[in-house]
Amino acid sequence: PVIIDDGVVAYLQSIVPLAPNHTPVILACLKVFRDYFKNIAHVACFDTAFFHDLPMAAQTIAVPEEVRHSGVRRYGFHGLSYEYILGDFASQEGHAAAGGRVIMAHLGSGASLSAVKNSQQIDTTMGFTPASGIVMSTRTGDIDPGLIDYLIREKNMTSADISKLVYKQSGLLGISGKTSDMYTLIQSRHDDPLADLAVNVFCYTIKKTIGAYAAALGGVDSLIFSAGIGERSATIRKQITDGLEFLGIIVDDERNERGDRLISAEHSRVGVHVVPTHEDTIIAVKTIQLCKEAL
């Protein structure tokens, strides 16, 4: 986190091309705040900071060096959420648990997973942009890069068209053709094959990622569900975890339906938890700490 001054603003403006869907709006809001509240500190907290020190193999995108040196790498997002979740997990379940092999699933409108071992970030699903990784409400998640070439050649799509498709027209909405709302999809899945398909694809991409991260971590000690869908949907948690018994992940159905903090069965080797996230709280804490240090 940094206290914002003209130099910080100028730097953020210089990296707008790295995040053209978010940064211009943030800068416009920031200008209003700085003009209106002239005599108080303004603080920027960065969602990518949590993943700054990802292992090189996890942060590197396989493009030529000159492209990588232009700022192209896997940055990771939802970092403020994961920092809060891991801190809360440490305070409630203990530092030993938080320092183990932990997979966290932030499942909201934007969704991602993160793997942490010995309190060090190992990998995360979102990479260069928040559109990558698992299937989300309206975002594609990872897609074949050749699809972009196909859309340009055969469908005459512009970069603006493709951006709209990737960020706003795909994911659960794109598959179902009706809605991006998970609750609505679950309620209608028995009568609507496309709604059922959307839910299945969402859970399948997450299940695959948990298996991949278990391999990257050398096993898993704790699995944490968080954010809107992860915290509220027992159906989604069950569908994701069913079939993961070979990893030691066994969910207790009654605990899961109640939405207990610990939903794993007594004989489960892996602790499965539901931990609410509060990104606003971690931002407030960081802001207070930074302002105190600046005094």
SEKOLTI-300380 format. One record per residue: x negated, y negated, z negated of N, C-alpha, C in turn; residue in three letters; residue number from 1. Coordinates in steps of 0.1 Angstrom, whole numbers, padded with zeros to 4 digits. Layout:
// residues N
X_Y_Z_X_Y_Z_X_Y_Z_ALA_NUM $
...
***
This chain:
// residues 295
-0008_0012_0000_0000_0000_0000_-0009_-0013_0000_PRO_1 $
-0004_-0023_0007_-0011_-0035_0007_-0002_-0047_0005_VAL_2 $
-0007_-0058_-0001_0000_-0070_-0001_-0001_-0077_0013_ILE_3 $
0010_-0081_0018_0011_-0086_0032_0006_-0100_0033_ILE_4 $
-0003_-0103_0042_-0007_-0116_0045_-0008_-0117_0060_ASP_5 $
-0012_-0128_0066_-0012_-0130_0080_-0021_-0120_0087_ASP_6 $
-0032_-0116_0081_-0041_-0106_0087_-0034_-0092_0088_GLY_7 $
-0026_-0088_0078_-0019_-0076_0078_-0008_-0076_0089_VAL_8 $
-0001_-0087_0090_0009_-0089_0100_0003_-0088_0114_VAL_9 $
-0009_-0094_0116_-0015_-0094_0129_-0020_-0080_0133_ALA_10 $
-0025_-0072_0123_-0029_-0059_0125_-0017_-0050_0129_TYR_11 $
-0006_-0052_0121_0006_-0044_0125_0011_-0047_0139_LEU_12 $
0010_-0060_0143_0014_-0063_0156_0005_-0056_0167_GLN_13 $
-0007_-0055_0163_-0017_-0049_0173_-0014_-0034_0175_SER_14 $
-0008_-0027_0165_-0005_-0013_0166_0010_-0010_0169_ILE_15 $
0017_-0020_0174_0031_-0017_0178_0032_-0006_0188_VAL_16 $
0023_-0005_0198_0024_0006_0208_0024_0020_0202_PRO_17 $
0018_0022_0190_0018_0035_0183_0032_0038_0177_LEU_18 $
0040_0028_0175_0053_0031_0169_0063_0020_0174_ALA_19 $
0066_0021_0187_0075_0010_0193_0089_0011_0189_PRO_20 $
0094_0022_0183_0108_0023_0179_0110_0017_0165_ASN_21 $
0100_0016_0157_0102_0011_0143_0095_-0002_0140_HIS_22 $
0083_-0003_0144_0075_-0015_0140_0080_-0028_0144_THR_23 $
0085_-0030_0156_0090_-0044_0160_0102_-0048_0151_PRO_24 $
0111_-0039_0147_0122_-0043_0138_0116_-0046_0124_VAL_25 $
0107_-0038_0120_0101_-0041_0106_0094_-0055_0106_ILE_26 $
0087_-0058_0117_0080_-0071_0117_0090_-0082_0118_LEU_27 $
0101_-0080_0125_0111_-0091_0126_0117_-0093_0112_ALA_28 $
0120_-0083_0105_0126_-0084_0091_0116_-0091_0082_CYS_29 $
0103_-0086_0083_0093_-0091_0075_0091_-0107_0077_LEU_30 $
0092_-0111_0089_0091_-0126_0091_0102_-0133_0084_LYS_31 $
0114_-0128_0084_0125_-0135_0077_0122_-0135_0062_VAL_32 $
0118_-0124_0057_0115_-0123_0042_0104_-0133_0038_PHE_33 $
0094_-0133_0046_0082_-0142_0043_0086_-0157_0044_ARG_34 $
0094_-0160_0054_0099_-0174_0056_0108_-0178_0044_ASP_35 $
0117_-0169_0040_0127_-0172_0030_0121_-0171_0016_TYR_36 $
0114_-0161_0013_0108_-0159_0000_0093_-0162_0001_PHE_37 $
0090_-0175_0000_0076_-0180_0003_0067_-0178_-0009_LYS_38 $
0072_-0177_-0021_0064_-0178_-0033_0063_-0165_-0040_ASN_39 $
0066_-0154_-0034_0065_-0141_-0040_0057_-0131_-0031_ILE_40 $
0051_-0121_-0037_0043_-0112_-0030_0052_-0102_-0022_ALA_41 $
0047_-0099_-0010_0054_-0089_-0001_0045_-0077_0000_HIS_42 $
0050_-0065_-0001_0041_-0053_-0001_0046_-0044_0010_VAL_43 $
0036_-0038_0017_0039_-0028_0027_0034_-0014_0021_ALA_44 $
0043_-0004_0022_0040_0010_0018_0041_0018_0031_CYS_45 $
0032_0027_0033_0031_0034_0046_0034_0048_0044_PHE_46 $
0044_0053_0053_0049_0066_0053_0038_0076_0057_ASP_47 $
0028_0072_0064_0018_0081_0069_0006_0083_0060_THR_48 $
0005_0075_0049_-0006_0075_0040_-0009_0088_0034_ALA_49 $
0002_0095_0030_0001_0108_0023_-0007_0118_0032_PHE_50 $
-0006_0117_0045_-0013_0126_0054_-0026_0121_0060_PHE_51 $
-0031_0110_0055_-0043_0104_0061_-0054_0114_0062_HIS_52 $
-0056_0122_0052_-0068_0131_0052_-0064_0145_0055_ASP_53 $
-0055_0147_0064_-0052_0161_0069_-0065_0167_0075_LEU_54 $
-0067_0180_0073_-0078_0186_0080_-0079_0183_0095_PRO_55 $
-0091_0182_0100_-0093_0177_0114_-0085_0186_0123_MET_56 $
-0085_0199_0121_-0078_0208_0130_-0063_0206_0130_ALA_57 $
-0057_0201_0118_-0043_0198_0117_-0039_0184_0123_ALA_58 $
-0049_0175_0123_-0045_0162_0127_-0049_0159_0142_GLN_59 $
-0057_0168_0148_-0062_0166_0161_-0052_0170_0172_THR_60 $
-0049_0162_0182_-0041_0165_0193_-0050_0168_0205_ILE_61 $
-0048_0179_0212_-0057_0184_0222_-0056_0176_0235_ALA_62 $
-0060_0164_0234_-0062_0155_0246_-0076_0150_0247_VAL_63 $
-0080_0145_0258_-0094_0140_0259_-0098_0130_0248_PRO_64 $
-0111_0129_0246_-0116_0121_0235_-0112_0106_0237_GLU_65 $
-0113_0101_0249_-0110_0087_0251_-0095_0084_0247_GLU_66 $
-0086_0094_0249_-0072_0092_0245_-0071_0092_0230_VAL_67 $
-0078_0102_0223_-0078_0103_0209_-0083_0090_0202_ARG_68 $
-0093_0084_0208_-0099_0073_0202_-0090_0060_0204_HIS_69 $
-0080_0061_0211_-0070_0050_0212_-0060_0050_0201_SER_70 $
-0062_0059_0192_-0052_0060_0181_-0043_0072_0181_GLY_71 $
-0046_0081_0190_-0037_0093_0192_-0042_0104_0183_VAL_72 $
-0034_0107_0173_-0036_0118_0163_-0023_0122_0157_ARG_73 $
-0023_0133_0150_-0011_0136_0142_-0011_0129_0129_ARG_74 $
-0002_0119_0128_-0002_0111_0116_0006_0117_0104_TYR_75 $
0018_0123_0107_0027_0128_0097_0035_0116_0092_GLY_76 $
0048_0120_0088_0057_0110_0083_0065_0117_0071_PHE_77 $
0074_0109_0065_0080_0113_0053_0071_0114_0041_HIS_78 $
0059_0108_0043_0049_0109_0032_0053_0103_0019_GLY_79 $
0061_0092_0019_0066_0087_0006_0075_0096_-0001_LEU_80 $
0084_0103_0007_0092_0113_0001_0085_0125_-0005_SER_81 $
0075_0130_0003_0067_0141_-0002_0059_0137_-0014_TYR_82 $
0054_0125_-0015_0046_0121_-0027_0055_0121_-0039_GLU_83 $
0068_0116_-0037_0077_0116_-0048_0081_0130_-0053_TYR_84 $
0084_0139_-0043_0088_0152_-0046_0077_0160_-0053_ILE_85 $
0065_0159_-0048_0053_0166_-0055_0051_0160_-0069_LEU_86 $
0052_0147_-0071_0050_0141_-0084_0061_0146_-0094_GLY_87 $
0073_0146_-0089_0084_0151_-0097_0083_0166_-0101_ASP_88 $
0079_0173_-0091_0076_0188_-0093_0065_0190_-0103_PHE_89 $
0055_0182_-0103_0044_0183_-0113_0049_0180_-0127_ALA_90 $
0057_0169_-0128_0062_0165_-0141_0072_0175_-0147_SER_91 $
0080_0182_-0138_0090_0191_-0143_0086_0205_-0144_GLN_92 $
0079_0210_-0134_0074_0224_-0133_0060_0226_-0137_GLU_93 $
0052_0215_-0138_0039_0216_-0143_0028_0213_-0132_GLY_94 $
0017_0208_-0136_0006_0205_-0126_0001_0218_-0119_HIS_95 $
0001_0229_-0127_-0004_0241_-0121_0005_0246_-0109_ALA_96 $
0018_0244_-0111_0027_0248_-0100_0025_0238_-0088_ALA_97 $
0024_0225_-0091_0023_0215_-0080_0010_0217_-0073_ALA_98 $
0000_0222_-0080_-0013_0224_-0074_-0015_0237_-0067_GLY_99 $
-0004_0245_-0066_-0005_0258_-0059_-0003_0257_-0044_GLY_100 $
0002_0267_-0038_0005_0268_-0024_0020_0264_-0022_ARG_101 $
0023_0251_-0019_0036_0246_-0019_0040_0242_-0005_VAL_102 $
0053_0246_-0001_0059_0242_0011_0071_0233_0008_ILE_103 $
0071_0221_0013_0082_0212_0010_0090_0210_0023_MET_104 $
0103_0210_0022_0112_0208_0033_0121_0195_0031_ALA_105 $
0118_0184_0038_0126_0172_0037_0136_0173_0048_HIS_106 $
0148_0178_0045_0158_0180_0055_0169_0170_0054_LEU_107 $
0168_0160_0062_0178_0150_0063_0182_0147_0078_GLY_108 $
0186_0135_0081_0189_0132_0095_0176_0133_0103_SER_109 $
0165_0127_0097_0152_0130_0102_0147_0142_0093_GLY_110 $
0140_0152_0098_0137_0163_0090_0122_0168_0093_ALA_111 $
0116_0172_0083_0102_0177_0085_0098_0187_0074_SER_112 $
0087_0194_0075_0082_0202_0065_0067_0199_0063_LEU_113 $
0062_0201_0051_0048_0198_0047_0043_0210_0039_SER_114 $
0030_0212_0041_0023_0223_0034_0012_0217_0025_ALA_115 $
0011_0220_0013_0001_0214_0003_-0005_0226_-0004_VAL_116 $
-0018_0225_-0006_-0026_0235_-0013_-0036_0229_-0022_LYS_117 $
-0037_0232_-0035_-0046_0226_-0044_-0044_0211_-0044_ASN_118 $
-0032_0206_-0042_-0028_0192_-0042_-0034_0185_-0030_SER_119 $
-0038_0192_-0020_-0044_0186_-0007_-0034_0189_0004_GLN_120 $
-0032_0180_0013_-0023_0181_0024_-0029_0190_0034_GLN_121 $
-0022_0201_0038_-0028_0211_0048_-0022_0209_0062_ILE_122 $
-0009_0206_0063_-0002_0204_0076_0011_0198_0074_ASP_123 $
0017_0193_0084_0031_0187_0084_0036_0188_0098_THR_124 $
0049_0189_0099_0055_0191_0112_0056_0179_0121_THR_125 $
0059_0167_0115_0059_0155_0123_0044_0151_0126_MET_126 $
0042_0147_0139_0028_0144_0143_0026_0130_0147_GLY_127 $
0024_0128_0160_0021_0114_0165_0033_0105_0163_PHE_128 $
0045_0111_0164_0057_0103_0162_0067_0111_0154_THR_129 $
0077_0104_0148_0087_0111_0140_0097_0120_0148_PRO_130 $
0095_0120_0162_0104_0128_0170_0099_0143_0171_ALA_131 $
0087_0145_0166_0081_0159_0167_0084_0168_0155_SER_132 $
0081_0180_0157_0083_0190_0147_0095_0198_0149_GLY_133 $
0103_0200_0138_0115_0208_0138_0127_0200_0145_ILE_134 $
0137_0207_0149_0149_0201_0154_0156_0192_0143_VAL_135 $
0160_0181_0147_0167_0171_0138_0181_0167_0142_MET_136 $
0187_0157_0136_0200_0154_0139_0202_0149_0153_SER_137 $
0194_0140_0158_0195_0135_0171_0181_0136_0179_THR_138 $
0171_0141_0172_0157_0141_0178_0154_0156_0182_ARG_139 $
0146_0157_0193_0144_0170_0199_0135_0179_0190_THR_140 $
0126_0173_0182_0115_0181_0176_0106_0185_0188_GLY_141 $
0097_0194_0185_0087_0198_0195_0093_0203_0208_ASP_142 $
0089_0198_0219_0094_0203_0232_0082_0205_0241_ILE_143 $
0084_0213_0252_0074_0215_0262_0070_0202_0269_ASP_144 $
0057_0198_0268_0054_0185_0275_0057_0185_0290_PRO_145 $
0058_0196_0296_0061_0197_0310_0076_0192_0313_GLY_146 $
0084_0193_0302_0098_0188_0304_0098_0174_0307_LEU_147 $
0089_0166_0301_0089_0151_0304_0086_0149_0319_ILE_148 $
0076_0156_0324_0072_0155_0338_0084_0159_0347_ASP_149 $
0091_0170_0343_0103_0174_0351_0114_0163_0351_TYR_150 $
0116_0157_0340_0127_0147_0339_0123_0135_0347_LEU_151 $
0110_0131_0348_0106_0120_0356_0107_0123_0371_ILE_152 $
0103_0135_0375_0103_0139_0389_0117_0142_0394_ARG_153 $
0124_0150_0387_0136_0156_0392_0149_0148_0388_GLU_154 $
0148_0141_0377_0160_0134_0372_0159_0119_0373_LYS_155 $
0147_0115_0378_0144_0100_0380_0146_0092_0367_ASN_156 $
0142_0098_0356_0144_0091_0343_0132_0082_0341_MET_157 $
0135_0071_0335_0124_0061_0331_0119_0064_0317_THR_158 $
0109_0057_0313_0104_0059_0299_0114_0056_0289_SER_159 $
0122_0045_0292_0133_0042_0283_0144_0053_0282_ALA_160 $
0147_0059_0293_0156_0070_0294_0152_0081_0285_ASP_161 $
0139_0085_0287_0133_0096_0280_0133_0093_0265_ILE_162 $
0129_0081_0261_0129_0078_0247_0142_0079_0241_SER_163 $
0152_0074_0248_0166_0075_0243_0170_0090_0241_LYS_164 $
0167_0098_0251_0170_0112_0251_0163_0119_0239_LEU_165 $
0150_0117_0237_0143_0123_0227_0147_0119_0213_VAL_166 $
0150_0106_0211_0153_0102_0197_0167_0101_0194_TYR_167 $
0176_0099_0204_0190_0096_0200_0201_0105_0206_LYS_168 $
0197_0114_0216_0207_0122_0223_0205_0137_0221_GLN_169 $
0195_0141_0214_0191_0155_0213_0194_0161_0200_SER_170 $
0186_0171_0196_0188_0177_0183_0202_0184_0181_GLY_171 $
0207_0183_0169_0220_0188_0166_0231_0182_0175_LEU_172 $
0230_0169_0178_0240_0163_0187_0239_0168_0201_LEU_173 $
0226_0169_0206_0225_0174_0219_0229_0188_0222_GLY_174 $
0227_0197_0212_0231_0211_0213_0246_0212_0212_ILE_175 $
0252_0206_0202_0266_0207_0199_0275_0200_0209_SER_176 $
0269_0189_0214_0276_0180_0224_0287_0172_0217_GLY_177 $
0287_0172_0203_0298_0165_0196_0293_0157_0184_LYS_178 $
0285_0162_0176_0281_0155_0164_0267_0159_0159_THR_179 $
0261_0150_0152_0248_0152_0145_0250_0155_0131_SER_180 $
0262_0155_0126_0265_0157_0112_0265_0172_0108_ASP_181 $
0256_0176_0099_0255_0190_0096_0267_0195_0089_MET_182 $
0274_0187_0080_0286_0192_0073_0297_0195_0083_TYR_183 $
0299_0187_0093_0309_0189_0103_0306_0201_0111_THR_184 $
0293_0203_0115_0289_0215_0123_0292_0228_0115_LEU_185 $
0289_0228_0102_0291_0240_0094_0306_0243_0093_ILE_186 $
0314_0233_0092_0328_0235_0090_0334_0240_0103_GLN_187 $
0329_0237_0114_0335_0240_0127_0328_0252_0134_SER_188 $
0317_0257_0128_0309_0267_0136_0316_0280_0139_ARG_189 $
0326_0284_0131_0333_0296_0133_0342_0296_0145_HIS_190 $
0346_0284_0149_0355_0282_0161_0348_0275_0172_ASP_191 $
0336_0271_0170_0329_0263_0181_0315_0269_0183_ASP_192 $
0313_0277_0194_0300_0284_0196_0288_0274_0197_PRO_193 $
0290_0262_0202_0279_0252_0203_0276_0246_0189_LEU_194 $
0286_0245_0181_0283_0240_0167_0275_0251_0160_ALA_195 $
0279_0263_0162_0272_0275_0156_0257_0275_0161_ASP_196 $
0256_0273_0174_0242_0274_0180_0234_0263_0174_LEU_197 $
0239_0251_0172_0231_0239_0167_0226_0243_0153_ALA_198 $
0235_0248_0145_0231_0252_0131_0220_0263_0131_VAL_199 $
0222_0273_0140_0213_0284_0141_0199_0279_0146_ASN_200 $
0198_0270_0156_0186_0265_0161_0178_0257_0150_VAL_201 $
0186_0249_0143_0180_0241_0132_0173_0250_0121_PHE_202 $
0181_0260_0117_0176_0269_0106_0164_0278_0112_CYS_203 $
0165_0282_0124_0155_0290_0130_0142_0283_0131_TYR_204 $
0142_0271_0135_0129_0263_0136_0123_0261_0123_THR_205 $
0131_0260_0112_0126_0258_0099_0120_0271_0093_ILE_206 $
0128_0282_0096_0123_0295_0091_0109_0298_0098_LYS_207 $
0108_0296_0111_0095_0298_0117_0084_0290_0111_LYS_208 $
0087_0278_0108_0077_0269_0102_0072_0274_0089_THR_209 $
0082_0278_0080_0078_0283_0067_0068_0295_0069_ILE_210 $
0071_0304_0078_0062_0315_0081_0048_0311_0085_GLY_211 $
0048_0301_0094_0035_0295_0099_0027_0289_0088_ALA_212 $
0034_0282_0079_0027_0275_0068_0023_0285_0057_TYR_213 $
0030_0295_0056_0026_0306_0046_0012_0311_0051_ALA_214 $
0011_0313_0065_-0002_0318_0070_-0013_0307_0068_ALA_215 $
-0010_0294_0071_-0020_0284_0069_-0024_0282_0055_ALA_216 $
-0015_0285_0045_-0018_0284_0031_-0024_0296_0025_LEU_217 $
-0023_0308_0032_-0028_0320_0027_-0018_0326_0017_GLY_218 $
-0005_0323_0019_0006_0327_0010_0014_0315_0005_GLY_219 $
0024_0317_-0002_0032_0306_-0008_0036_0309_-0022_VAL_220 $
0035_0299_-0030_0039_0300_-0044_0052_0293_-0047_ASP_221 $
0055_0282_-0040_0067_0274_-0042_0072_0269_-0029_SER_222 $
0086_0270_-0028_0093_0264_-0016_0103_0254_-0022_LEU_223 $
0102_0242_-0017_0111_0231_-0022_0119_0225_-0011_ILE_224 $
0133_0225_-0014_0142_0218_-0005_0146_0204_-0010_PHE_225 $
0146_0195_-0001_0150_0181_-0005_0157_0174_0006_SER_226 $
0160_0161_0003_0168_0152_0012_0182_0157_0014_ALA_227 $
0190_0149_0022_0204_0151_0022_0209_0165_0025_GLY_228 $
0204_0172_0036_0208_0185_0039_0202_0195_0029_ILE_229 $
0189_0193_0026_0182_0203_0018_0187_0203_0004_GLY_230 $
0192_0191_-0001_0197_0190_-0015_0211_0195_-0016_GLU_231 $
0220_0193_-0005_0234_0195_-0006_0240_0207_0000_ARG_232 $
0232_0213_0009_0238_0225_0017_0233_0238_0012_SER_233 $
0241_0245_0004_0237_0259_0000_0237_0268_0012_ALA_234 $
0246_0265_0022_0247_0273_0034_0234_0273_0042_THR_235 $
0228_0261_0044_0216_0260_0051_0204_0266_0044_ILE_236 $
0204_0263_0031_0192_0269_0023_0193_0285_0024_ARG_237 $
0205_0290_0023_0206_0305_0024_0202_0310_0037_LYS_238 $
0207_0304_0048_0204_0309_0061_0189_0308_0064_GLN_239 $
0182_0297_0059_0168_0296_0061_0160_0307_0054_ILE_240 $
0164_0309_0042_0156_0319_0034_0159_0333_0036_THR_241 $
0171_0336_0041_0175_0350_0044_0164_0356_0054_ASP_242 $
0159_0367_0051_0149_0373_0059_0134_0370_0056_GLY_243 $
0133_0361_0046_0119_0358_0042_0115_0365_0029_LEU_244 $
0122_0376_0026_0118_0384_0014_0104_0390_0015_GLU_245 $
0099_0392_0028_0086_0397_0029_0075_0388_0025_PHE_246 $
0079_0375_0023_0070_0365_0018_0071_0363_0003_LEU_247 $
0081_0371_-0003_0083_0370_-0017_0094_0359_-0020_GLY_248 $
0101_0355_-0010_0111_0344_-0012_0125_0351_-0013_ILE_249 $
0131_0351_-0025_0144_0357_-0027_0152_0347_-0035_ILE_250 $
0164_0343_-0029_0172_0333_-0035_0184_0340_-0042_VAL_251 $
0187_0334_-0054_0198_0339_-0062_0211_0331_-0057_ASP_252 $
0221_0339_-0052_0232_0332_-0045_0240_0323_-0054_ASP_253 $
0242_0327_-0067_0249_0319_-0076_0242_0306_-0079_GLU_254 $
0229_0307_-0082_0221_0295_-0084_0222_0286_-0072_ARG_255 $
0221_0292_-0060_0220_0284_-0048_0234_0277_-0046_ASN_256 $
0245_0284_-0048_0258_0278_-0047_0260_0266_-0057_GLU_257 $
0255_0268_-0069_0256_0257_-0079_0247_0245_-0076_ARG_258 $
0237_0248_-0068_0227_0237_-0065_0218_0235_-0076_GLY_259 $
0214_0246_-0084_0205_0245_-0095_0191_0240_-0090_ASP_260 $
0183_0234_-0099_0170_0230_-0095_0162_0242_-0091_ARG_261 $
0163_0253_-0098_0156_0266_-0095_0167_0275_-0089_LEU_262 $
0165_0279_-0077_0175_0287_-0070_0170_0301_-0067_ILE_263 $
0157_0304_-0070_0152_0317_-0067_0156_0327_-0077_SER_264 $
0157_0340_-0073_0161_0351_-0082_0149_0353_-0092_ALA_265 $
0153_0360_-0103_0143_0363_-0113_0132_0371_-0108_GLU_266 $
0134_0380_-0098_0124_0389_-0093_0117_0383_-0081_HIS_267 $
0120_0371_-0077_0113_0365_-0066_0099_0361_-0069_SER_268 $
0090_0364_-0061_0076_0361_-0063_0073_0346_-0061_ARG_269 $
0082_0340_-0053_0081_0326_-0050_0092_0318_-0057_VAL_270 $
0088_0307_-0063_0098_0298_-0069_0104_0290_-0058_GLY_271 $
0118_0290_-0057_0125_0282_-0047_0133_0271_-0054_VAL_272 $
0130_0259_-0051_0135_0248_-0059_0143_0238_-0050_HIS_273 $
0152_0231_-0056_0159_0219_-0050_0155_0207_-0058_VAL_274 $
0148_0198_-0052_0143_0186_-0059_0147_0174_-0051_VAL_275 $
0156_0166_-0057_0161_0154_-0050_0149_0144_-0048_PRO_276 $
0149_0138_-0036_0138_0128_-0033_0144_0114_-0035_THR_277 $
0134_0105_-0039_0138_0091_-0041_0127_0082_-0035_HIS_278 $
0127_0080_-0022_0117_0072_-0015_0117_0058_-0021_GLU_279 $
0129_0053_-0024_0129_0039_-0029_0122_0038_-0042_ASP_280 $
0122_0049_-0051_0116_0048_-0063_0100_0048_-0062_THR_281 $
0095_0056_-0053_0081_0057_-0051_0076_0044_-0045_ILE_282 $
0084_0037_-0036_0080_0024_-0031_0080_0014_-0042_ILE_283 $
0090_0014_-0051_0090_0005_-0062_0078_0006_-0071_ALA_284 $
0075_0019_-0074_0064_0022_-0083_0051_0017_-0077_VAL_285 $
0049_0020_-0064_0036_0015_-0058_0036_0000_-0057_LYS_286 $
0047_-0007_-0055_0047_-0021_-0054_0043_-0027_-0068_THR_287 $
0049_-0022_-0078_0046_-0027_-0092_0031_-0025_-0095_ILE_288 $
0026_-0013_-0092_0012_-0010_-0095_0003_-0020_-0087_GLN_289 $
0005_-0022_-0074_-0003_-0030_-0066_-0003_-0045_-0071_LEU_290 $
0009_-0049_-0074_0011_-0063_-0079_0004_-0065_-0092_CYS_291 $
0004_-0055_-0101_-0003_-0056_-0114_-0018_-0057_-0111_LYS_292 $
-0023_-0049_-0102_-0037_-0049_-0099_-0042_-0062_-0093_GLU_293 $
-0033_-0069_-0086_-0036_-0081_-0079_-0036_-0093_-0089_ALA_294 $
-0030_-0092_-0101_-0029_-0103_-0110_-0043_-0105_-0117_LEU_295 $
***
